[in-house]
Each structure stands twice: as structure tokens, then as C-alpha cells.
């Protein structure tokens, strides 16, 4: 039997992994833009 907590940890790490790999492709310009707006 698979431990339910291990499954939750695996999926949680997988979600974080995917989020970290996909977000920088989409958001560096928007992050820089928001920082510049706050700085201005």
C-alpha cells in the first residue's frame, strides 16, 4: 500500500517543481515591471 502522506508530498513537490519551471518563462517582465512601478 502507498502511504497517503507520501502521495500528497509527491504531488505537492511536483506542483512546486512545475510552477518554478513554468513561472519564470511567463513572469520575469511582469515582475520587473511591477518592481519598477513600485520603485517609481
N, C-alpha and C positions, 0 to 999 in steps of 0.2 A: 504493500500500500504506500502511496505517496503522501508525505506529510503536507497537510493543507497550508501550514505556515510557510513551508519551503516553496510551495507553488506561488503563494502571494508574494514572497520575497523575489522569486524569479521574475514574475510578471512586473513587479514594481521596478526592478533593476532594468528590465527590458524597456519599459516605458521611458525611464530616465535616459537610458542609452540612446534610444531613438530620438527623444526630444533634444538631447545635447548635439546629436549629429545633424538634425534637420533644421533646428532653430538658427544657427549661425549663417546658414545659406540664405535665410529669408530676412533676418532682422538686423544685421550689423548697421545698415544705412539708417533704419528707423531708430535704432538705439543711439547712434551717433547724432541723428537729427534731434531726438528728444533731449539728449545731453546738451547740445548746442542751444536749443531753445531755453532750457533751464539756465544755462550759463549766460545767455543774452539777457 
